[in-house]
Amino acid sequence: MGPLILNGIVKLLDGYSNSESDSVARSTRTFSFQAIGLLAQRLPQLFRDKIEMATRLFHALKVESQSLRFIIQEATNSLAAAYMGASAAVLTELESLLLNNCQVEESEVRFCALRWATSVFDSQHCPSRFICMLGAADSRLDIREIALEGLFLGKDAGQIISQNLDHRYPKLGEMLDYILKQQTKLLDSYEMREQKLLFPSKMYVAMIKFLLKCFESELVQNSSLGRSSEFLSSVERMCLLLEHAMAFEGSVELHSTTSKALVTIGSYLPEMVSSHFASRISWLKHLLSHVDMDTRESVARLLGIASSSLPVTASSDLIRELVSLFSGTNKRFEVQHGALCATGFVTADCVSRSPSIQEELLQNTLKCLVDVVNSESATLASISMQALGHIGLSGSLPSLVCDSSSVSILELLNEKLSKLLSGDDNKAVQKIVISIGHMCVKETSASDMKIALDLIFSLCRSKVEDILFAAGEALSFIWGGVPVTADVILKTNYTSLSMTSNFLMGDMKLSLSKYSSDEKNVVSEDCHMVVRDTISKKLFDALLYSSRKEERCAGTVWLLSLTMYCGDHPTIQQMLPEIQEAFSFLLGEQNELTQELASQGMSIVYDLGDTSMKKNLVDALVTTLTGSGKRKRAIKLVEDSEVFQEGTIGESLSGGKLSTYKELCNLANEMGQPDLIYKFMDLANYQASLNSKRGAAFGFSKIAKQAGDALQPHLRLLIPRLVRYQYDPDKNVQDAMAHIWKSLVADPKRTIDENLDYIFDDLLVQCGSRLWRSREAACLALADIIQGRKFDQVGKHLKKIWLVAFRAMDDIKETVRTAGDKLCRAITSLTIRLCDVSLTEAPDASQSMDIVLPFLLAEGILSKVDSIRKASIGVVMKLAKGAGIALRPHLSDLVCCMLESLSSLEDQGLNYVELHAANVGIQTEKLENLRLSIAKGSPMWETLDLCINVVDGKSLELLVPRLANLVRSGVGLNT
């Protein structure tokens, strides 16, 4: 049947004109294209053996009217699935069809061509990947996005690749062969960059990134490939393609991507790249003055890699030439910057070689770099320091000979560096401080080490996070044992440790593992032992427990850096208990960065520690969260120690700010209540304990998955508190606790059900806490947890919940009263459902009524608080409506209470009117009729009406004596 239908559709399409004015023809064509799409889904074998229908639809997309194109596009996309698994001959025809259509004017055609290329062919198919490269330069965003997804360069590329690296990419040689077949001029070698760009810049960028992925995946799958001649010749050709991409008319993004790609290849195959570019030194020098900073830095690295294949004399000449470029006057910034970067990389390479460059040349080079630091702007000074740092990584920097005496470089620069580090060019400060760390890696002089540490420690009051992280990195290099070697820093696209390891989000171990190496820096251990001792004392005795919050923040960043980068160092291993104690203490910080880094530190300590260490850490976090821990080490307060964050507790009497210890003391004295300061400090301690809980939650969530078994004994204690803290008024505490809840609890509903009694006990106690935030959180948590519960789950707590709801409705704090109202609404709807015989089984409804009704009649309706009285009457009336015969045992109490309430809850204004009725001329009889008619409209009267419907003989026996008594003793007309 299928072939017949298809023939009919084709005839319909051929038979009708494609004019816009003919509505019958237009609707017929619409249905025909839709039918082709449906047939392709149902009977793909009809189309698979030839590409006629694909050709027809791609042609229709070009010639049909705009109104039809969307329908044709859908049909074309449906047809793509039919060609999956087609024969090689058909697929080859499809390749040329798509290649012809991926660059046409109509965007719908280009879109479909890209969609087909990514769905019909597998990811190792070179022609379809080339079509994606063409699409990467398209003018339309949706087409560019599909193209990049096809090359695994889209937004989710990282996840896709990590899930399956095998067989993802074509072989580098095959992909290059196909590209070169499309553009043969790529193999022509150019010394200069005057040639035309052979592809659009955006296409080139995508192509280079994809070829780099092919290169890396091939190396990962077969590490011995680097030595095979076939692979090396492919890499040679790729280098030629990359050289073409550096043509003048290329975009800045293209040049930056290309130069970084060359460095990446050099990091895997240093000998090959080195020998390849040793003959292209003039081409590289030409690029050193490029307008883009990233490109200049990458080219400088390439020069360093290439110089290792040059003889020492040629390298020495190159260094002299580079020095002359930046030490002259009136130079362009780009020229100076490029020359300074290159000097660092090339000299570092020469220093590490044997034989090395002449001492005289090294002295001259270092002097020129020192002069730049002393005389130029912060930016150039920082680049010059970077160059000195790179040379210092390769060997200890010699002292400079000045007028027959020798002075160390750090001694010469100490004063200038102090000024630069206290300047406001943050980028320059970061580069300088990391460079100081690099310079000290192989340093053996105690005096130089002291200068370096003093310069780094001078940043302890900086409020710029990036500067603190850079200083932490410098300290780690000085400490020793960092997971990177000089070669990694000098010959790869390495930026810095703090850039590589995303402190708060990423997995540090994973991000640093690619740099790990067995090679360790050999340095004088005695000198470095003293240095490590100095750093430890500064951190533990001065910064971490300082009275200034910015110093505590700096100490936290630096301790975390040392723990993370030098965690395997024996000294750090010995210090783990002290480090854990410091991080535990810092969990109570007001500063969010300090707190989050401390919790991050906890998780790193957990990874590094042994079994007993891990157990202690879990116990410490549990005691912090449950509030049962011992008092933390105290901070000594000085006048300007910040006790509260500004604005937390309002302003002083004169309108000034209230945050430091001195300001709080002044306020206490002004008010003539010196003991008020103790209340302030109590409040501050409570704030700190709350912060600790939040910080502990962050730390906890990071180790919860690893510490699953160790946490089991503590869950009974933790779960009630975690439930409550998720309703804390502080949004930060809520988020932190929700985070740990997700980490600890796989099935929240089941966990709450299993621990319901413990949760109720905790919440009911906290509803009466002296702390308003605990009362508020407990009420909100109860309101949520009681929803949908059955009598056997809440029965024993029902009366207490009503009691705490009424207490909260009369709280001194407005937000607690609001939470109490919410709890009251929740317990009202639960009670009405539990007492309604149509919704709950009769025995449970009767038990619920026995608990709730007497309480409401005694405590609720007779309450002096207006909102509680109103709520109680409303509930009692609703109970009477739904309870039916479950009401009978309580009729005598209920009826008498309602009758008395008719008078006691009457509007007091009516009594006033009655007293003055005679003076105003109102007749007493009319007034009494008015009072009765108002009473008949009240909820109490309505409830009495409902009671009449359920009275039986047994309940009357109890009710009649009470009514007789009430007739005698009752006061008030209504009663």
PEBEL-V100091 format. One record per pair of residues at least 24 apart in sequence whose C-alpha atoms are under 7 Angstrom apart, sorted by the first residue. I is the first residue (numbers start at 1). J is the second residue. D is the distance in whole Angstrom. If there is no record, write none. Layout:
I&J&D, I&J&D
//
This chain:
3&46&7, 18&64&7, 30&68&7, 30&71&7, 33&71&7, 33&72&6, 33&75&6, 34&71&7, 34&75&6, 36&75&6, 37&75&4, 37&76&7, 37&78&5, 37&79&6, 40&78&6, 40&79&5, 40&82&6, 41&78&6, 44&82&4, 45&82&7, 47&82&7, 48&82&6, 48&83&5, 48&86&6, 49&86&7, 49&90&7, 50&90&6, 51&90&7, 51&94&7, 58&109&6, 61&108&7, 61&109&6, 62&106&6, 62&109&7, 73&108&7, 73&112&7, 77&112&7, 80&116&6, 80&120&6, 81&120&7, 83&120&6, 84&120&5, 95&127&7, 99&131&6, 102&131&7, 111&143&6, 114&146&7, 114&147&7, 118&150&5, 123&168&6, 123&169&6, 124&168&6, 124&169&5, 124&170&4, 125&170&7, 126&170&7, 126&175&5, 126&178&7, 127&178&7, 133&203&5, 133&206&6, 133&207&6, 134&203&6, 136&202&6, 136&203&5, 136&206&6, 137&200&7, 137&202&5, 137&203&5, 151&210&6, 169&214&5, 170&214&6, 171&214&6, 171&218&7, 172&211&7, 172&214&5, 172&215&6, 172&234&7, 173&234&5, 186&241&6, 186&244&7, 187&240&6, 189&240&7, 191&283&6, 192&283&7, 193&246&7, 193&247&5, 193&248&6, 194&247&6, 194&248&6, 195&247&6, 196&247&7, 197&245&7, 197&247&6, 197&249&7, 197&250&7, 201&250&6, 201&251&6, 201&254&6, 204&254&7, 205&254&5, 205&257&7, 208&258&7, 212&261&7, 252&292&6, 255&295&6, 256&294&6, 256&295&5, 259&295&6, 259&298&6, 259&299&6, 260&298&6, 260&493&7, 263&298&7, 263&302&6, 263&492&6, 263&493&6, 264&492&6, 264&493&6, 267&491&6, 267&492&5, 270&305&7, 274&305&5, 274&306&4, 274&308&7, 274&309&6, 275&306&7, 275&309&6, 277&306&5, 278&306&5, 278&307&7, 278&309&6, 278&310&6, 288&335&7, 288&338&5, 288&339&7, 289&334&5, 289&335&5, 289&338&6, 290&334&7, 291&334&6, 296&338&5, 297&338&7, 297&341&6, 300&338&7, 300&341&6, 300&342&4, 300&345&7, 301&342&7, 301&345&6, 301&490&7, 301&491&6, 303&342&7, 303&346&7, 304&342&7, 304&345&5, 304&346&4, 304&349&6, 305&491&6, 307&346&6, 308&349&7, 312&357&6, 316&357&7, 319&343&6, 319&347&7, 323&365&7, 327&368&7, 337&380&7, 337&383&7, 340&383&7, 340&384&6, 340&387&7, 341&383&7, 341&387&6, 343&387&7, 344&387&4, 344&388&6, 344&390&6, 344&391&6, 345&387&7, 345&390&7, 345&490&7, 347&391&6, 348&390&6, 348&391&4, 348&394&6, 351&394&6, 351&395&7, 352&394&5, 352&395&7, 363&400&6, 374&416&6, 378&420&7, 378&428&6, 379&428&6, 382&428&5, 382&431&6, 382&432&5, 385&432&6, 385&435&6, 386&431&7, 386&432&7, 386&435&5, 388&439&7, 389&435&5, 389&436&6, 389&438&5, 389&439&5, 390&438&7, 392&438&6, 392&439&4, 392&440&7, 392&442&7, 393&438&6, 393&439&6, 393&441&6, 393&442&7, 393&486&6, 394&486&6, 395&442&6, 396&442&5, 396&443&5, 410&448&6, 410&451&7, 411&448&7, 418&455&6, 426&467&7, 429&467&7, 430&467&5, 430&470&6, 433&470&7, 433&471&6, 433&474&6, 434&470&6, 434&471&7, 434&473&7, 434&474&5, 436&474&7, 437&474&4, 437&475&6, 437&477&5, 437&478&6, 438&477&6, 440&478&6, 441&477&6, 441&478&6, 442&523&6, 444&524&6, 444&527&6, 446&527&6, 460&551&5, 460&554&5, 461&550&5, 461&551&6, 463&550&7, 468&554&6, 468&557&7, 469&498&6, 469&557&6, 470&498&7, 472&557&6, 472&558&4, 472&561&5, 473&497&7, 473&498&7, 473&561&6, 476&561&7, 476&562&5, 476&565&6, 476&566&7, 479&528&7, 479&532&6, 480&566&7, 481&566&5, 481&569&6, 482&565&5, 482&566&5, 483&515&6, 483&516&5, 483&517&7, 483&565&7, 484&515&5, 484&516&6, 484&517&7, 488&515&7, 545&635&6, 546&635&7, 547&635&6, 547&636&6, 547&637&6, 547&638&7, 547&641&6, 548&641&6, 553&594&5, 556&594&6, 556&597&7, 556&598&7, 557&597&7, 560&601&6, 564&604&7, 567&608&7, 576&605&7, 580&605&7, 585&632&6, 587&691&7, 587&692&5, 587&695&5, 587&696&6, 588&688&5, 588&689&6, 588&691&5, 588&692&4, 588&695&7, 589&688&7, 589&691&6, 590&691&6, 595&695&6, 596&695&6, 596&698&7, 599&695&6, 599&696&6, 599&698&6, 599&699&4, 600&699&6, 602&699&6, 603&699&6, 603&702&6, 603&703&6, 615&710&7, 621&696&6, 621&700&7, 624&692&7, 624&693&6, 624&696&7, 625&693&5, 625&696&6, 626&718&7, 626&721&7, 643&684&6, 644&684&7, 694&733&5, 694&736&6, 694&737&7, 697&736&6, 697&737&6, 697&740&6, 698&736&6, 698&740&7, 700&740&6, 701&739&6, 701&740&4, 701&743&6, 704&743&6, 704&744&6, 705&743&6, 720&758&6, 720&759&4, 720&762&6, 724&777&6, 724&778&6, 724&781&6, 725&777&7, 727&777&5, 727&780&6, 727&781&6, 728&773&7, 728&777&5, 729&773&6, 729&777&7, 767&804&6, 772&816&7, 775&816&7, 776&815&7, 776&816&5, 776&819&6, 779&819&6, 779&820&6, 779&823&6, 780&819&6, 780&823&7, 782&823&7, 783&822&7, 783&823&5, 783&826&5, 787&826&7, 787&830&7, 791&834&7, 791&844&6, 799&851&6, 799&852&6, 806&868&6, 828&875&6, 832&878&7, 832&879&6, 835&879&7, 835&883&6, 836&882&5, 836&883&5, 837&882&7, 837&883&6, 845&886&7, 846&886&5, 857&897&7, 877&939&7, 877&943&5, 880&943&6, 880&946&6, 881&946&7, 884&950&7, 885&950&6, 888&950&7, 888&951&7, 888&955&6, 889&955&7, 891&955&7, 892&958&6, 892&959&5, 892&962&7, 895&944&6, 898&940&5, 898&944&7, 899&975&5, 900&975&6, 902&935&6, 902&940&6, 902&974&6, 902&975&6, 903&972&5, 903&974&6, 903&975&6, 932&974&6, 935&974&7
//
